[in-house]
Amino acid sequence: MIKSEVRRILDIVADLSQNDVKKDVLETEIISHSGLPDVEVRNYLNDLEWLNLVKESSLPRPSHAEFRLWNVTEKGLQERSR
C-alpha cells in the first residue's frame, strides 16, 4: 500500500494523461495541480517510479530543458483501480 500523498501524485499523473500510458505529462503541470512544493512532488514521482507506477518519458529532452515528462504505467493504472 502506498502513502496517500504518493497516491495523490499518481492520481494527478493519470488524470492529466487521461489514463493513457503513451501520453506525456509535464512535470511542471503535475506540480501545479498538486499545490505542493516542487521538491516534494519530485520525491513522490521518484517513489512512484521506483514502484514502477510511473516512468519518465523516453522522449529525448533538449539539453537546455528544465522539465521532465512523465507517463503513468499499466501497473500504475491497475493500482489506481484498487
C-alpha positions as CSV (number, residue, x, y, z in Angstrom):
1,M,0.0,0.0,0.0
2,I,1.3,3.4,-0.9
3,K,1.1,6.6,1.2
4,S,-1.8,8.9,0.5
5,E,0.4,11.7,-0.7
6,V,2.2,9.5,-3.2
7,R,-1.2,8.1,-4.3
8,R,-2.4,11.6,-4.9
9,I,0.5,12.3,-7.3
10,L,-0.2,9.0,-9.1
11,D,-3.8,10.2,-9.5
12,I,-2.7,13.5,-10.8
13,V,-0.4,12.0,-13.4
14,A,-3.1,9.5,-14.5
15,D,-5.8,12.2,-14.7
16,L,-3.6,14.6,-16.7
17,S,-2.7,11.8,-19.1
18,Q,-6.4,10.8,-19.3
19,N,-5.3,7.3,-18.2
20,D,-3.2,6.9,-21.4
21,V,0.2,5.2,-20.8
22,K,1.5,6.8,-24.0
23,K,0.6,10.4,-23.2
24,D,3.3,12.5,-21.6
25,V,2.6,14.9,-18.7
26,L,4.8,17.8,-18.0
27,E,6.3,17.7,-14.5
28,T,5.5,21.4,-14.0
29,E,1.9,20.6,-14.7
30,I,1.9,17.9,-12.0
31,I,3.5,20.3,-9.6
32,S,0.9,23.0,-10.4
33,H,-2.0,20.6,-9.9
34,S,-0.7,19.2,-6.6
35,G,-0.2,22.5,-4.9
36,L,2.9,21.0,-3.2
37,P,6.5,22.3,-3.3
38,D,8.3,21.1,-6.4
39,V,10.9,19.2,-4.3
40,E,8.2,17.2,-2.6
41,V,6.5,16.3,-5.8
42,R,9.8,15.2,-7.4
43,N,10.4,13.0,-4.4
44,Y,7.0,11.4,-4.8
45,L,7.5,11.0,-8.5
46,N,10.8,9.2,-7.8
47,D,9.0,7.0,-5.3
48,L,6.3,6.1,-7.9
49,E,9.0,5.4,-10.5
50,W,10.8,3.1,-8.1
51,L,7.5,1.3,-7.6
52,N,7.1,1.1,-11.4
53,L,3.8,3.1,-11.2
54,V,5.0,6.0,-13.4
55,K,8.0,6.4,-15.6
56,E,10.0,9.2,-17.0
57,S,9.2,9.6,-20.7
58,S,11.7,8.1,-23.1
59,L,11.5,11.0,-25.4
60,P,14.8,12.8,-25.8
61,R,14.9,16.0,-23.7
62,P,16.7,19.1,-25.1
63,S,19.8,19.8,-23.1
64,H,18.5,23.3,-22.1
65,A,15.2,22.0,-20.9
66,E,14.5,22.2,-17.2
67,F,11.4,19.9,-17.2
68,R,10.7,16.3,-17.3
69,L,7.9,14.4,-18.9
70,W,6.1,11.5,-17.1
71,N,3.8,8.7,-18.1
72,V,1.6,6.5,-15.9
73,T,2.3,2.8,-16.4
74,E,-0.1,-0.1,-16.8
75,K,0.8,-1.1,-13.2
76,G,0.0,2.4,-12.1
77,L,-3.4,2.2,-13.7
78,Q,-4.0,-1.1,-12.0
79,E,-3.0,0.4,-8.7
80,R,-5.5,3.2,-9.2
81,S,-8.4,0.8,-9.8
82,R,-7.9,-0.8,-6.4
